[in-house]
Amino acid sequence: MLATQITQTNAARHVENGPDAIGGIGDWILSNGTICVIVAGLANEGDFSPRGGTLRDIGFCGRDDDQFVSQQELLDGSLGKPVGIIDVRASNSADAAGLTTLGSYRGLMIETRYSVTLKDKTRIGISKRIWRADEDAAEPGILATTTLNFESMPVFLMNSRDLAKSNGFAQVEFASRGVLSYTEAARAVDTVMMMSPHDLARPVSYAMRQLSARLKRGDAEEKLPAFVLADSSALAFLTLTEPFTIGDGSKLGLIQLLQVPFMGLDYGDEIHLEEEILVAPSADVQALTDKMFADAPLLRGQINSNGRPALVHIDRADGAPFTQTSPDTEGRFSARVPVGDYRLRILPMAGEAITESFRMTAKGTQLAAIKLPPAARITLPRGAAMRLAFRGKGTTQNPHFEDPLTGYSITGADGPVPEHRVSDVHLTGEAMDPRHIYLADGDYTVYATRGPEYEVTTTALSVRDGQDRTLQIAVPARAVKTQNHIAADFHVHAAPSLDNAFSTVKRVRTFVAEHGEVMVAAEHDTIFDFNPLVKQMGVADQMIAITGTEVTSTQRTARAPFSIGHMNFFPLTPKPHDHKRGLPNHENRRTRSVLDDMHVHFDDPVAQLNHPRETLDLTGKETPEDFAELIGDEQFFDHMGVAGHPYNPHRPITSAPNNSLIDPDPITGTRDIDFDVMEILNGTQDYRPDRVAAPRQDWLSLVSQGIKLAASANSDSHNKWQQVALPRNMVRVGRDTIAAFSMRRFTNAIRSGAFYGTTGPFMELTLGGAQVGETHQGRNPVLRGRIFSADWARADTLRVQLNGKTMHTLRLAPNGRFELPLEFAADGYVTIEAEGEAQDIYQAIYPGFFPYVYSNPIYVDADGDGAWIPPGLGG
């Protein structure tokens, strides 16, 4: 039994790992030898509060499987009312261990005890006591135990006391809709289960269960109403602080919701909550329900699927979901199921659901073997890296190769939220590639692509009567050569990020298939090294993995009223025993302080400002009076961190409030704008129409005033349906092979702006002999260049900017070459853009994009004095 703080001395023994593990020195570990639990040290900030002391990691000891992100109490469900932890204490005995935290929000006190025992080795007991320290203390109407689960683990809701009220994998959106949505979204359930995807190497699942919620008034006790909110971004147990005056506590309707503002905990009264978390090394609900219903009889069955993926769902006869499980390699499955009438629901890949009713008896039930109807197994090509895009023709739907088969659904204000389909298969040409996929009957066009430097080949594929086929398609040939340049994506995510659970193996596979050459791992608030996996998969000769991070500010604080946005740093060396693998705290701090910390602790990494604008709403010459309502916290130029005010690209950097960006730290001299790079192209171009124009305007405004930031183009890909390695940066490194890669040359090129961004077309560009990122000396240079691409990704229009303003718009010649004499009376700079319409093939393989390429500046030292004088906003 173990409950202790992790120190430099014991860290090698106590630090655990996993996709979302962040625990390290200064944190607290609780363990019974089977499960290991991490509570953050007080100095290690949480996701909802600048203070630590919150529940952070849960997994099986030594299994490296943690996928639990974080949990914290929020009063009234408000992000502005986190209960800050002020004390953590440990206790140990022969058969039990515990950690006790004490938290406070304006005198409202919460004492939480986490405990583990030898008797039940996969259970965490949680006891909470809530009281007011004095009569002036906060009086919330709701206590919300909130778990961060943003686009990560699918959630299954159960009422273990009244199974007819279980919702299973069906949820209602609430996080983005406001408090009134609670009347639709709040469920009278007591158990929330979170399951990792089945394709993770070490799956894990968690069942969070509220056992009781009681209000103590002297010697009397009353049961308190409790509900659960869950969608794809968050989940919360809501416990009301008083019983309803109107309503029996079984529903949170509008009448009940209107009573909440009048509720509160009287001074002298206490609320007692008993909870538990069960942990299982599985991605199936059944692994958890078998623990909860251990005395129930056993259901056994078998599916004859010929290896085709399928999940088994067990619903009550009244339609309420009870559990879900997976057949083993022989098709066998089992689950503990209470006596009663049920319906078996089998969801197979590339097929319709199969249902069968059965009766569960007290002695157990053995089902007859179930044979799935045939589905075509398509054998895939071997030995070549490429992406295969399957597109349905006519009435045939696009397939969904990443269907989790859970039936998971979210209902929003306008009805069901559409599911993202994954209709592409990624191959590296190595042994770990998938060998086949399953397709429903229909007609398909299959595209083989290897990224924008390659041709696209196609073939027609018709599937009838579930007959197996072998896919015959030509391997894409190289269409263009991008001499001296290497293709890089500076912003890539996978399962180690808190907001997704995409397999790291599949992330590497998708990157190689797209002929991305340099991948920067930008996991949120942690540092993850892909290199061991890249070597294990046998693709180290096809890509470079750079270890980095995305520092992710999410909290509105006194110092940063709208957070400080998101920023990438790379390359980094993880510190394996440190909290967040060595990353510093960043909430309630100024941007310049975080920049300085990262440069000092990680040997001067490249710093990139991510997605600094989403729209043009706050970029006009005059800032609207209601600007605070339009600010996007993740968009740094909407608020500039400590300024709490939008950056105005039409006004000098020296004028207020813009000048907050150049205000130096009195000790270090670092400024809030001291990044090397800023993103101007992030993800798909149709996501927001202004998402390129807005940050581009800010960028050119800064460059014109002497802030020489390079502009990057990145995918910011997170989930299985998002395109990786497009947009991409073409970085001029000279020797452009994987074998000759030099980190120093690469980072120097980025800092100097020796790269361009693209979604398909490529460029050659010189200004009087100077290349992108360099400086031409002289007043009368000639701009020469070529825009070239594969036939399916052509650009036909060129725009040339002088000092940030478009001065020439040209129709490109068929060979893409252009020549333009320019004249400069004073120092300045040149940038270009080129674009074209997305033709049929382009739209099929890159939906949401169109061909576009832009340059970083070529600077002009007109008088040749060796000093570049920025032209200013009116230059």
Protein Blocks (a to p, Z undefined) as FASTA:
>chain_A
ZZddddfklmmmmmccdjklcbdehiacddehlaccddddfklccfkbcbehiafbdcde
hklpafbfbdcddehhiaklcccdfbdcddddfkbccddddddeehiacdddddddfklm
mbccdddddddfbfkbccdfbdcdddddehiadcddddfklmmlpgkjaccdfklnojkl
mmmmpccdfbdcddddfkbfbdcddddddfbdcddehjbccdddddddddfkbccddddf
bdcfbdghlaccfklmmmmmmgccdehiacdddddddddddfbfklmmmmmmmmbccddd
dddeehpacddddddfkopafbdcdddfkopacddddedddddddddehiacdddddddd
fkopadddddddddddddddehiacddddddehjbccddfkbgolopacddfkoccdddd
dfbdcdehiaklcfbdcddeddddddddebjkbccdddddddeehiacdddddddddfbd
cehiacddfbdcdfklmkbccdfklmmmmmmmnopabdcdfbehiacdfklmmmmnopmm
mbccddddddddfbdcfklmnonbjaddddddddfkbghhhpacfehiafklmmmmmmmm
noopadddehkbfbfklmcfbdcfklmmmpcfklmklnnpmnopacdfkbcfkbcfklmm
mmccfklopafklcfbdcfbecjfklpmklmmmmmmmmmmmmmnopacdddddfkiabfm
bcehiacddddehjacfklpcfklmmmmmmnopacddehiacdddeehiaghiacedjbd
cddddddddfklccfbdcddeehiafbdcdddfkopacdddddfbdcdddddddddddfk
lmmmmghiacddddddddddfkonopacdebjmZZ
